[in-house]
Amino acid sequence: MRISVIIPVLGEEAIINGAIDRIRAMDGAIEIVVVDGDPQGRTLKAVTPDRALLVACEAGRGRQMNRGVRAAGGEILVFLHADTELPANAFRSISSVVLKGRFAGGAFDLAIDAKGPIFRVIEWVASFRSRLTRIPYGDQAIFLRRDRFIRIGGYRDIPLMEDVDLMRRLRAGGDRIFIIHEKVKTSARRWEQEGVLRCTARNWAIMLLYLLGVPPERLARWYASFRSPSAG
């Protein structure tokens, strides 16, 4: 089954070619779709020619990923953040999970590219939570069968929690989600920019409030007001 990797970006011109290079080094045949939400297309302009399919779209992660799916040709869809690195055997592991037929998709355990015990705690909580709930976050490289993605209507156009919403709807429809024990490695830049405790507390609070029924639009306003000024 053909795999398409969809990378939603906004202001990632400094790191996008590195992300593409890592995927190409793993499997040169993988289709890569970069979807830029910047009206100026700055990240798309930074991509080395002929390395990926480039798509422009209005900003919004769910909107961008849906647009990427429409441009992609793969039967398996992998949604990857530009600052997240897949493990070496990722595509083999993904194919193995999907071809078993018992799972609609899944994600990986999480590692954070930074030293310090607090990051190991965050990793452990993230992996434990996703294994317990079978609802991974987007930075764990969510992957899905294309037919399942289409059946549930893709990502909703909401400002936050689009990844959790997608996985909850997938599970509600009776599909099973597999968490691969291999780890993706994601950048620690969010935590470093905003402060580890501040960023972690905010993320956990937003998840709790979302599960309690607070609308994503309201959470997005709170998220924006809570961000450190240094985070931009």
C-alpha positions in Angstrom: 0.0 0.0 0.0 1.4 3.4 -1.0 2.2 5.8 1.8 1.8 9.6 1.6 3.4 11.8 4.3 1.5 15.1 4.8 3.4 17.9 6.5 1.3 21.0 7.4 3.6 24.0 7.8 3.5 27.7 8.7 6.8 29.6 9.0 8.9 26.4 8.8 11.3 27.5 6.0 14.3 27.0 8.2 13.6 23.3 8.9 11.5 22.0 6.0 14.3 20.7 3.8 15.8 18.8 6.8 12.4 17.2 7.4 12.1 16.1 3.7 15.7 14.9 3.6 15.1 12.6 6.6 12.1 11.0 4.9 13.9 10.6 1.6 16.8 8.9 3.4 14.4 6.4 4.9 12.5 5.6 1.6 13.0 7.6 -1.6 9.7 6.3 -3.0 7.6 7.8 -0.3 5.2 10.6 -1.4 5.7 13.8 0.5 3.1 16.6 0.5 3.9 19.9 2.1 0.9 22.1 2.8 1.7 25.8 3.6 -0.8 27.9 5.4 1.2 31.1 4.8 -0.4 33.4 2.1 3.1 34.3 1.0 4.1 30.7 0.7 7.4 31.2 2.4 8.0 27.6 3.4 7.0 26.4 -0.1 9.5 28.8 -1.6 12.3 27.4 0.6 11.7 23.7 -0.5 14.5 22.3 -2.7 12.9 21.7 -6.1 11.4 18.3 -7.0 11.6 17.0 -3.5 7.9 17.1 -2.6 4.5 18.0 -3.8 3.8 21.6 -2.7 0.3 22.8 -1.9 -0.9 26.2 -0.8 -3.9 26.5 1.6 -5.5 28.8 4.0 -4.0 28.5 7.5 -5.4 26.0 9.9 -3.8 22.7 10.7 -6.9 20.6 10.1 -7.7 22.5 6.9 -4.2 22.1 5.7 -4.1 18.4 6.4 -7.4 17.8 4.6 -6.1 19.7 1.6 -3.0 17.6 1.7 -5.1 14.4 1.6 -6.9 15.6 -1.5 -3.5 16.1 -3.2 -2.0 12.9 -2.0 -2.2 9.5 -3.8 -1.4 7.1 -0.9 -3.7 4.5 0.6 -1.9 5.1 3.9 -1.8 8.7 5.2 0.9 9.8 7.7 0.5 13.3 9.3 3.8 14.6 10.3 4.9 17.8 12.0 7.9 19.4 10.4 9.8 19.4 13.7 9.1 15.7 14.4 11.6 12.9 13.3 10.3 9.4 12.5 12.1 6.3 13.7 14.3 4.5 11.1 11.8 1.7 10.5 8.7 3.9 10.6 7.3 3.0 7.2 7.8 -0.7 7.6 6.1 -0.5 11.1 3.2 1.5 9.7 2.7 -0.9 6.8 2.8 -3.9 9.1 0.1 -2.4 11.4 -2.2 -1.5 8.6 -1.8 -4.7 6.6 -2.8 -6.8 9.7 -6.3 -5.5 8.9 -7.3 -5.2 12.6 -6.3 -1.5 12.9 -7.5 1.6 11.1 -4.3 3.4 12.0 -2.2 4.6 14.9 0.8 6.6 16.0 4.1 6.2 17.8 5.4 6.6 21.3 6.9 10.1 22.0 10.4 11.3 22.6 11.4 14.9 23.1 14.8 16.1 21.7 16.1 17.6 24.9 17.9 16.6 28.1 16.5 16.7 31.6 14.2 14.6 33.8 11.2 16.8 33.2 11.2 15.9 29.5 11.4 12.2 30.4 8.3 12.6 32.6 6.4 14.4 29.8 7.3 11.6 27.4 6.2 8.9 29.8 2.9 10.6 30.5 2.2 11.1 26.8 3.0 7.5 25.9 1.0 6.2 28.9 -2.0 8.4 28.1 -2.1 7.4 24.4 -1.8 3.7 25.2 -4.5 4.0 27.8 -6.9 6.0 25.7 -5.8 5.1 22.2 -6.1 8.8 21.4 -2.6 10.0 20.4 -1.6 13.6 19.7 -0.5 15.0 16.4 3.2 15.2 17.4 3.1 11.4 17.6 2.9 11.1 13.8 -0.7 9.9 13.4 -1.3 7.5 10.5 -4.5 6.2 9.0 -5.9 4.2 6.2 -7.2 6.6 3.6 -10.6 4.9 3.4 -11.1 5.3 7.1 -10.1 8.9 7.0 -12.6 9.6 4.2 -15.3 7.6 6.0 -15.2 9.8 9.1 -15.0 13.0 7.2 -11.3 13.9 7.8 -10.2 16.6 10.2 -12.7 19.1 11.4 -11.9 22.7 10.8 -11.4 23.7 14.5 -8.6 25.9 15.9 -7.3 23.3 18.5 -7.6 19.6 19.3 -8.2 18.6 15.7 -6.0 15.5 16.2 -7.8 14.3 19.4 -11.1 15.0 17.7 -10.2 12.8 14.7 -9.0 9.9 16.9 -12.1 10.1 19.1 -14.4 9.9 16.1 -12.4 7.1 14.7 -12.7 5.1 17.9 -16.4 6.0 18.2 -17.0 4.4 14.8 -15.6 1.1 16.1 -12.1 1.3 14.5 -9.0 0.2 16.5 -5.9 2.4 16.9 -2.4 0.9 17.5 0.4 2.7 19.3 3.8 1.6 18.0 6.5 1.2 20.7 9.1 2.9 18.5 9.4 6.6 19.3 9.2 9.7 17.1 11.5 12.4 18.3 10.0 15.9 18.4 11.6 19.2 18.9 11.6 20.8 22.4 11.3 24.3 21.0 7.7 24.9 22.3 8.7 24.0 25.8 12.0 25.9 25.6 10.3 29.1 24.2 7.4 29.1 26.7 8.9 27.5 29.7 8.6 23.7 30.4 6.3 23.9 33.4 4.1 26.7 31.8 3.8 24.9 28.5 3.1 21.5 30.1 0.5 22.8 32.5 -1.3 24.7 29.7 -1.4 21.6 27.5 -2.7 19.4 30.2 -5.3 22.0 31.2 -6.5 22.4 27.6 -6.9 18.7 27.2 -8.9 18.4 30.4 -11.1 21.3 29.5 -11.7 19.9 26.0 -12.7 16.5 27.4 -15.1 18.3 29.8 -16.8 19.8 26.8 -15.3 23.3 26.4 -15.5 24.3 22.7 -12.2 24.4 20.8 -12.8 28.0 19.7 -12.9 29.1 23.4 -9.8 27.0 24.2 -8.0 28.7 21.3 -8.6 32.1 22.7 -7.4 31.0 26.1 -4.3 29.3 24.5 -3.4 32.6 22.8 -3.7 34.6 26.0 -1.6 32.1 27.9 1.4 32.0 25.6 4.6 33.6 26.6 5.3 36.9 24.8 8.7 35.4 23.8 7.0 32.6 21.9 5.8 35.0 19.2 
